Amino acid sequence: MTAIAGAPPLLAVSELEVHFKLPGAAAPLRAVDGVSFEIGASEIFGLIGESGSGKSSVARAIMRLTPIAGGSVTLGESRLDQLEGKELRRERRRVQMVFQDPNDSLDPRMTVRQAILEPLHLGGGHGALHGRVVELLDRVGLDESYLDRKPHTMSGGQKQRVSIARALALQPELLVCDEAVSALDVSVQAGIINLLLGLQSELGISILFISHDLGVVAHLADRIGVMYLGRLAEVSSAEALTLRPRHPYTEALLAAEPEPKPSTHRSERPPAISGEVPSAANPPSGCRFRTRCRYAQERCTVEEPRLRDVAAGILVACHFADELVLGGRRT
């Protein structure tokens, strides 16, 4: 479900910066370097990029699990980046996180019942809590037989469903899913993705879905932000981004996707991305993608492109976005 046009965003991230000090380095590593985007009510926003792009640092900054060096994070009318103590705990109930590995987020000593009850108790929940736990399990496709089981007795997909149930316990408005399916088998991934789509439809919840897999994100999200080396390269609707990418990095990510029905005309596809992501501690001058871009010109070396509107609802950080005709997903 796409956010209602003209409605105020549920989450607004503006010029977000996250820095990390490196031993012996004079300058910090700028993991997130001026990222801005919005998520509307009942919208699924995907954030993609290779390892080291900064997407997980964005998620942790929104949750205030990582210090914010600059910019702002606004949830509704609350500036999460300015809150501390009880005020932060109260507002953070509105946004909950599902981590990549449920083995790290679930206490191995706790039963499923205890894991889901914990946020209910911390959130001041009272009354028929048993019924609430059963309801949450049912919502994620598990029954009462799981109540007294511990994580080591369950599969990866079952544990991730428990993690999602736990995240839903406080009835958040926004769910942040950081690589929530990447540790699962492909067949299990599909079940979790369909679960998230169902929850979004039934509850009207917004979702920030972070992944390195463009195919997964394109299936799930209404809009997608593409991150490269701490900054956004492109923001667009999922359909527009996959059919006609505007940034060379997005084109390269699409080219790297496996084809379900391999074409005999593989020469028609643009070459997949080559080389390694440069260090965020010492990014290239000008355009950060220029060292891996087959369209790079002299201007890209000296002038950093700004994220700008190139069409309705499409933002691109490329000097030549209006001129390049890039290859999208084959239909």
C-alpha positions in Angstrom: 0.0 0.0 0.0 1.5 3.3 -1.0 1.3 6.3 1.3 -1.4 8.8 0.7 -0.2 11.7 -1.5 0.1 15.0 0.4 -0.2 13.4 3.8 2.6 14.2 6.3 5.3 11.4 6.5 5.3 9.0 9.4 9.2 9.1 9.4 11.4 11.8 8.1 15.2 11.3 8.0 17.0 14.5 7.1 20.8 14.9 6.4 21.5 12.0 8.7 25.1 11.4 9.6 26.7 8.5 11.5 30.4 8.5 12.1 32.8 6.0 13.7 36.2 6.6 15.1 39.0 4.4 13.7 42.1 3.6 15.8 44.9 5.8 14.7 42.9 7.7 12.1 42.7 11.5 12.1 39.3 11.6 10.5 36.2 9.5 11.4 34.7 6.9 9.1 31.5 8.5 7.7 29.3 5.5 7.5 26.2 7.6 6.8 27.0 11.0 5.2 23.9 13.2 4.7 21.1 10.8 3.9 17.5 12.1 3.6 14.2 10.2 2.9 10.7 9.9 4.1 8.3 7.0 4.8 4.6 7.6 4.7 1.9 6.0 6.8 1.2 2.4 5.6 4.1 2.5 3.2 6.9 0.0 2.7 10.2 1.7 1.9 13.1 -0.4 0.8 16.7 0.5 1.4 19.3 -1.4 -0.6 23.0 -1.4 -1.2 26.1 -3.6 -1.0 27.8 -4.4 2.3 29.5 -1.3 3.6 26.9 1.1 2.0 25.7 2.3 5.4 22.1 1.0 5.2 22.3 -0.9 8.5 23.9 2.2 10.2 20.8 4.1 9.0 18.5 1.6 10.7 20.5 1.6 14.0 20.5 5.4 14.0 16.8 5.5 13.6 16.5 3.2 16.6 19.0 5.2 18.5 21.2 2.1 18.8 24.1 4.1 17.2 25.0 7.7 18.0 23.8 10.3 15.5 26.6 12.7 14.4 24.3 15.1 12.5 20.9 15.6 10.9 17.5 14.6 12.3 15.2 11.7 12.7 11.5 12.7 13.1 8.7 10.2 13.9 5.4 12.0 13.5 6.1 15.2 15.4 8.8 13.8 17.7 12.5 14.4 17.0 13.9 11.0 18.0 17.4 12.3 17.7 16.8 14.9 20.5 15.1 12.6 23.0 16.7 10.8 26.0 15.7 8.7 28.9 12.0 8.2 29.5 10.9 10.4 26.6 13.0 8.3 24.2 11.7 5.0 25.6 8.1 6.2 25.3 8.5 7.3 21.7 10.6 4.3 20.7 7.6 2.0 21.4 6.2 3.4 18.1 9.1 2.0 16.1 10.4 -1.6 16.6 13.2 -3.5 14.9 13.5 -7.0 13.4 17.2 -8.0 13.2 19.0 -10.1 10.7 19.7 -13.1 12.9 17.0 -14.2 15.4 19.7 -16.1 17.3 21.2 -12.8 18.3 17.9 -11.1 19.1 16.2 -14.0 21.0 17.5 -14.9 24.5 18.3 -18.7 24.3 17.2 -19.1 27.9 13.7 -17.7 27.3 10.7 -19.5 26.0 8.7 -18.0 23.2 6.1 -17.0 25.8 8.7 -15.2 27.9 10.3 -13.5 24.9 7.0 -12.0 23.7 5.8 -11.1 27.3 9.0 -9.1 28.0 8.1 -6.0 25.9 4.5 -6.2 27.1 5.7 -6.0 30.7 8.3 -3.3 29.9 5.6 -1.4 28.1 3.3 -1.4 31.1 0.9 -4.0 29.7 -1.6 -5.5 32.1 -4.6 -7.8 31.9 -5.0 -10.9 29.8 -1.4 -11.1 28.6 -1.6 -14.8 27.8 -4.3 -14.1 25.3 -2.3 -11.3 23.8 0.8 -13.6 23.3 -1.4 -16.2 21.6 -2.9 -13.5 19.4 0.6 -12.3 18.4 1.7 -15.8 17.6 -1.3 -16.5 15.5 -0.7 -13.2 13.6 2.7 -14.5 12.5 1.5 -18.0 11.6 2.4 -19.9 14.8 0.1 -21.7 17.2 0.0 -22.2 21.0 2.3 -25.3 20.8 5.2 -22.9 20.4 4.6 -21.0 23.7 7.0 -23.1 25.9 9.6 -23.8 23.2 13.1 -22.3 23.3 14.9 -21.0 20.3 17.2 -24.0 19.8 14.1 -26.2 19.2 12.9 -24.1 16.2 14.0 -23.5 12.6 15.4 -20.2 11.4 12.1 -19.1 9.8 10.1 -20.0 13.0 12.5 -18.0 15.1 12.2 -15.0 12.8 8.4 -15.2 13.1 8.8 -15.1 16.9 11.0 -12.0 16.5 8.4 -10.4 14.4 5.7 -11.2 17.0 7.8 -9.7 19.7 8.4 -6.6 17.6 4.6 -6.3 17.1 3.8 -6.6 20.9 3.8 -2.8 21.5 1.7 -2.1 18.4 4.4 0.0 16.6 3.6 2.3 13.7 6.9 1.5 12.0 8.7 -1.8 11.7 12.4 -1.6 10.8 13.6 -4.9 9.2 17.4 -5.0 8.9 18.3 -7.9 6.5 15.5 -9.8 8.2 15.4 -12.6 5.6 19.0 -12.7 4.4 20.0 -15.5 6.9 17.1 -17.7 5.8 16.7 -20.3 3.0 15.1 -18.9 -0.2 11.9 -20.9 0.4 11.6 -19.6 3.9 12.4 -16.1 2.8 9.2 -16.1 0.7 7.1 -17.0 3.7 8.5 -14.2 5.8 8.1 -11.7 2.9 4.4 -12.7 2.5 3.9 -12.4 6.2 5.3 -8.8 6.2 3.0 -7.9 3.3 0.0 -9.4 5.1 0.9 -7.5 8.3 1.2 -4.2 6.4 -2.2 -4.8 4.8 -4.0 -5.9 7.9 -2.4 -3.5 10.4 -1.6 -0.5 8.2 1.9 -0.6 9.6 4.8 1.1 7.8 7.9 -0.9 7.1 11.5 0.1 6.5 13.0 -3.0 4.8 16.7 -3.1 4.4 18.5 -5.6 2.2 21.3 -6.2 -0.2 18.9 -8.2 -2.5 17.2 -5.9 -5.0 14.9 -8.6 -6.2 13.5 -9.2 -2.7 13.1 -5.4 -2.1 11.5 -4.8 -5.4 8.8 -7.4 -4.7 8.0 -6.0 -1.3 8.5 -2.2 -1.3 6.4 0.6 -2.7 9.5 2.9 -3.0 13.2 2.1 -2.9 16.3 4.1 -1.9 19.6 2.9 -3.3 22.6 3.6 -1.0 26.2 3.7 -2.0 29.1 4.5 0.3 27.1 6.3 2.9 24.8 8.3 0.5 21.7 7.8 -1.5 22.3 7.3 -5.2 18.6 7.0 -6.3 15.1 7.1 -4.8 12.2 5.9 -6.9 9.1 3.8 -6.9 9.9 0.1 -7.1 8.4 -0.3 -10.5 10.1 2.7 -12.1 13.5 1.8 -10.5 13.5 -1.7 -11.9 12.1 -0.9 -15.3 14.1 2.2 -16.0 17.0 2.8 -13.5 18.4 6.4 -13.6 21.7 5.8 -11.8 24.5 3.6 -13.2 24.9 1.9 -9.8 21.2 0.8 -9.9 21.7 -0.4 -13.4 24.7 -2.5 -12.2 22.7 -4.0 -9.3 19.9 -5.0 -11.7 22.4 -6.5 -14.1 23.9 -8.6 -11.3 20.5 -10.2 -10.6 20.1 -13.8 -11.9 17.6 -14.2 -14.7 14.7 -16.6 -14.1 14.7 -17.4 -17.8 18.2 -16.8 -19.1 18.2 -14.9 -22.4 20.2 -16.1 -25.4 21.0 -12.5 -26.0 23.1 -11.9 -22.9 25.2 -9.3 -24.7 22.1 -7.1 -24.5 22.5 -6.9 -20.7 24.7 -4.2 -19.2 27.8 -5.6 -17.5 27.4 -6.4 -13.8 29.2 -4.2 -11.3 33.0 -4.8 -10.9 35.5 -4.0 -8.3 35.1 -3.5 -4.5 33.4 -0.7 -2.6 36.0 1.9 -1.7 36.6 2.7 1.9 34.2 5.1 3.6 37.2 6.4 5.5 38.7 7.6 2.2 36.0 7.9 -0.4 36.8 8.9 -4.0 36.7 12.6 -4.9 33.6 13.9 -6.8 31.1 11.1 -7.5 31.7 8.2 -5.1 30.7 5.7 -7.7 33.0 7.0 -10.4 35.8 4.4 -9.8 33.3 1.6 -10.8 31.2 3.4 -13.3 31.5 2.7 -17.0 29.9 6.1 -17.8 32.3 8.2 -15.7 33.7 11.4 -17.2 36.1 14.1 -16.0 33.3 16.1 -14.3 32.6 13.0 -12.1 36.2 13.3 -10.7 35.9 16.9 -9.5 32.3 17.5 -8.8 30.1 15.6 -6.4 26.5 15.1 -7.8 23.6 16.2 -5.6 20.5 14.2 -5.2 18.0 15.9 -7.4 14.6 15.5 -9.1 14.8 14.1 -12.6 11.1 13.1 -12.9 8.0 12.9 -10.7 8.9 11.1 -7.6 12.4 10.1 -8.8 15.6 11.5 -7.2 19.0 10.7 -8.6 22.6 11.7 -7.7 24.2 11.5 -11.2 25.4 14.4 -13.4 24.2 12.6 -16.5 20.9 11.1 -15.3 19.0 13.1 -17.9 21.1 11.9 -20.7 21.9 8.2 -20.0 19.5 5.5 -21.2 20.1 2.7 -18.8 19.0 -1.0 -18.9 16.3 -2.2 -16.5 15.0 -5.6 -15.6 14.0 -7.7 -18.6 10.4 -8.6 -18.8 
